[in-house]
């Protein structure tokens, strides 16, 4: 089984999310990550679901999800799934050491406060884990990781 990222646009209803979870729970697919977010279209949510799924089962999974009440569209990523990670680091005497460690990992510092750095890293899960292991010490204040949504437009004609 490989990890695939599904973007599911649906009506703004927790019932739709519950239906999706119930369906997945009855299969042998493993949920790696899942998130739900609002969109700029009123009453439409985006559910991002990363599943470990056999390649032969993808089309059937999409067909089954599209049959669920409230689901508007489903898109799947066939490349490797990219993740976005944020690291909050304390600034102290080893700040230059932190900067030296992150410079080769295609990271960006997006916020600097008096005593904190907020670092963003877009990469494969393996690369994120590698950098996390380098930064895992008492300077690491918080960490968050999730898959990036698929970079393809959703079919809004199904919404309207």
C-alpha positions in Angstrom: 0.0 0.0 0.0 1.1 3.5 -0.7 0.1 6.8 0.8 -2.2 9.0 -1.4 -3.7 12.4 -0.7 -7.4 12.9 -1.4 -9.0 16.4 -1.5 -12.7 16.1 -0.9 -14.9 19.2 -1.3 -18.2 18.9 0.4 -21.1 20.7 1.9 -20.4 22.4 5.2 -21.7 19.7 7.5 -20.1 17.6 10.1 -22.4 14.8 9.0 -20.4 14.5 5.7 -17.2 14.1 7.6 -18.8 11.4 9.8 -20.0 9.6 6.7 -16.5 9.6 5.2 -14.9 8.4 8.4 -17.6 5.6 8.8 -16.9 4.5 5.2 -13.1 4.4 5.7 -13.5 2.6 9.0 -15.2 -0.3 7.2 -12.2 -0.7 4.8 -8.7 -1.9 5.3 -7.3 1.6 4.5 -5.2 3.3 7.1 -5.8 7.0 7.7 -2.4 8.8 8.0 -3.7 12.3 8.4 -6.9 14.2 8.0 -8.0 17.8 8.2 -11.0 19.8 7.5 -11.0 23.5 6.5 -13.3 26.2 5.3 -13.1 27.5 1.8 -13.8 30.9 0.3 -17.1 29.5 -1.0 -19.9 29.7 1.6 -21.1 26.4 2.9 -18.3 24.4 1.3 -15.6 22.6 3.3 -12.4 21.0 2.1 -11.4 17.7 3.7 -7.9 16.6 3.1 -7.4 12.9 3.7 -4.1 11.0 3.5 -4.7 7.3 3.2 -2.6 4.2 2.9 -4.4 2.6 0.0 -3.6 0.0 -2.6 -3.3 1.6 -6.1 -5.9 -0.8 -7.5 -8.5 0.5 -5.0 -8.2 4.2 -5.7 -10.9 4.4 -8.4 -13.3 2.4 -6.4 -12.6 4.6 -3.3 -13.3 7.7 -5.3 -16.6 6.3 -6.7 -17.7 5.3 -3.2 -16.9 8.6 -1.6 -18.7 10.5 -4.4 -21.9 8.5 -3.6 -21.9 9.8 0.0 -24.5 12.5 0.7 -22.8 16.0 0.8 -19.7 15.1 -1.2 -19.2 17.5 -4.2 -15.9 16.4 -5.7 -12.8 14.3 -5.0 -9.3 14.8 -6.3 -6.3 12.5 -5.7 -2.5 13.2 -5.8 -0.5 10.5 -7.6 2.9 12.0 -6.9 4.7 11.8 -3.5 2.7 13.6 -0.9 4.4 16.8 0.3 4.0 18.0 3.8 4.2 21.4 5.5 5.9 21.5 8.9 6.2 24.4 11.3 8.9 24.5 14.0 8.8 27.1 16.7 12.3 27.6 18.2 13.5 29.7 21.1 16.1 32.3 20.3 19.1 32.0 22.6 22.8 31.6 22.4 22.5 28.7 19.9 20.4 30.6 17.3 23.2 30.6 14.8 23.5 26.9 15.3 19.8 26.5 14.4 20.2 28.7 11.3 23.2 26.6 10.3 21.2 23.4 10.6 18.2 24.6 8.7 19.9 26.3 5.8 20.3 23.1 3.7 16.7 22.0 4.1 14.8 24.6 2.0 13.2 26.2 5.0 11.9 29.7 5.6 11.8 31.8 8.7 8.3 33.4 8.5 8.1 35.1 11.9 10.7 36.5 14.4 9.6 37.6 17.8 11.7 38.7 20.7 12.7 35.2 21.8 11.2 32.9 19.1 11.6 31.9 15.5 8.8 30.4 13.4 10.2 28.2 10.7 8.3 26.6 7.8 9.5 23.6 5.9 7.8 22.1 2.8 9.2 18.7 2.0 8.6 14.9 2.0 7.8 13.3 5.3 11.2 11.7 5.3 13.0 15.1 4.9 10.8 16.7 7.6 11.6 13.9 10.0 15.3 14.4 9.2 15.2 18.1 10.1 13.0 17.4 13.1 15.7 15.0 14.5 18.3 17.7 14.0 16.2 20.3 15.8 14.8 18.1 18.6 16.3 19.7 21.7 15.1 22.1 24.4 15.1 25.0 21.9 12.2 23.3 20.0 9.1 24.8 21.5 6.5 23.3 19.2 6.1 21.4 16.0 3.2 20.7 13.6 3.1 18.7 10.3 0.3 17.9 7.8 0.0 17.1 4.1 -0.3 19.9 1.6 -3.6 20.1 -0.4 -3.4 19.1 -4.0 -2.4 22.0 -6.3 -5.3 21.6 -8.7 -8.5 23.7 -8.9 -11.6 22.2 -7.5 -14.7 21.8 -9.7 -16.7 24.7 -8.5 -19.4 24.0 -11.2 -20.6 21.2 -8.9 -21.0 23.7 -6.1 -23.1 26.2 -7.9 
